[in-house]
Amino acid sequence: MNSAVDIAIVGGGPVGLSLAAMLVLRGVDPGKVALVDAKAAEQASADPRSIALSYGSRELLSQVMAWPTAATPITQIHVSRRGSFGRTLIQSEDYGLPALGYVCRYGDLVQALDSRLPAGLQLLRPVTALKMQTLDDHVVLDLSDGSTLAASVVVQAEGGVFGEQTAKTHQRDYAQLAITATVHADAPPPGVAFERFTSEGPLALLPQAGAYSMVWCVSPASAERLLVMSDADFLRELQIMFGQRVGKFTKLSVRHHYPLGLNANPAVQARCIAIGNAAQTLHPVAGQGLNLGLRDAATLATMLAREQSATTLAAFERQRRSDRTTTIRITDLMARVFASRSDRAASQRLLGLSLGVLDFLPPAKRVLAEQMMYGWR
């Protein structure tokens, strides 16, 4: 069967689903929107991965009544450099907010957004877009079920991890792997997230449902060693690297890993534009990737609600350039500079001390906190 819509969204993750819901909220006829999703709804809802959402992202998701009920608030972020006395604390109470951000399951967020999709929206799943042909006034997608879909504009929201995308304008291989798992500790301070920089990369612990979602960025050689360790040995290594701020690590879930790098290609094509991870795949330091994608979706929804044209897509790219560029530069700089020398190097000690100095510079800390919560506005 062949069909035609005004807006086709390829990708049914949080960014694609948010865009669909926001378009309808802004007055677009749901019958003129199609969402092409490679995964079945049950598969996406069962995804156990943890994701970090800023306070600004909660505001955007609340607009479409898709805030997940099971989200753990982050009221304080503790940032430190291993081997240095310097540290900085960012606290929600300093900004009059209930939280700086939240941690939830990917599947819970997808399920919440799925429940807000309006009747009449063309939901094609599990279906993959195989080929795209751009004509003068529309785009034609060839789909894996044998049908075609014509649209005035196509939004590519199908993300991925570093290494799965090609032909990017900006690309960097950090020569790191992220090891992820859920870890438990016997004295966790409530609501505190930790970002600890080491000689190989950042180590993040995000509070979630009484435990921590861990992201530990290390070299490929270290990852190979850590992934084959027993749980007890892994927790011992983690304790040495992290210290005693949450007490003793007591329990570990199954470990997963993925490569880290930067892919960024925000340039617009004639009638197709990329948002979220399809436009930029970032290092997980500071947890900015999904939040940047949700800001993409909110801006694009507002603009496409007025006009679905190539001119609109070009204007969107110009409007989003500052936020995207700033966020990419900050995460790239943090990923490289704080992991460029050994823990004992003088330059890293100075960087660590600079974190302590930041506590005495409220305006500078406010700029950093607002970037993390709301992006560059």
GIDA-V542166 format. One record per run of one state. SS is the DSSP state (H for helix, E for strand, L for the rest). FROM is the first residue (numbers start at 1). LEN is the number of residues. If there is no record, write none. Layout:
# GIDA-V542166
ss=SS from=FROM len=LEN
ss=SS from=FROM len=LEN
This chain:
# GIDA-V542166
ss=L from=1 len=1
ss=E from=2 len=9
ss=L from=11 len=3
ss=H from=14 len=12
ss=L from=26 len=4
ss=H from=30 len=3
ss=E from=33 len=5
ss=L from=38 len=3
ss=H from=41 len=5
ss=L from=46 len=4
ss=E from=50 len=5
ss=H from=55 len=9
ss=L from=64 len=7
ss=E from=71 len=4
ss=L from=75 len=1
ss=E from=76 len=6
ss=L from=82 len=5
ss=E from=87 len=5
ss=H from=92 len=4
ss=L from=96 len=5
ss=E from=101 len=5
ss=H from=106 len=9
ss=L from=115 len=7
ss=E from=122 len=4
ss=L from=126 len=3
ss=E from=129 len=6
ss=L from=135 len=4
ss=E from=139 len=5
ss=L from=144 len=4
ss=E from=148 len=9
ss=L from=157 len=13
ss=E from=170 len=16
ss=L from=186 len=6
ss=E from=192 len=6
ss=L from=198 len=4
ss=E from=202 len=7
ss=L from=209 len=2
ss=E from=211 len=8
ss=L from=219 len=1
ss=H from=220 len=8
ss=L from=228 len=3
ss=H from=231 len=12
ss=L from=243 len=6
ss=E from=249 len=4
ss=L from=253 len=3
ss=E from=256 len=9
ss=L from=265 len=7
ss=E from=272 len=3
ss=L from=275 len=1
ss=H from=276 len=3
ss=L from=279 len=1
ss=E from=280 len=2
ss=L from=282 len=3
ss=H from=285 len=3
ss=L from=288 len=1
ss=H from=289 len=18
ss=L from=307 len=3
ss=H from=310 len=28
ss=L from=338 len=8
ss=H from=346 len=13
ss=L from=359 len=3
ss=H from=362 len=13
ss=L from=375 len=3
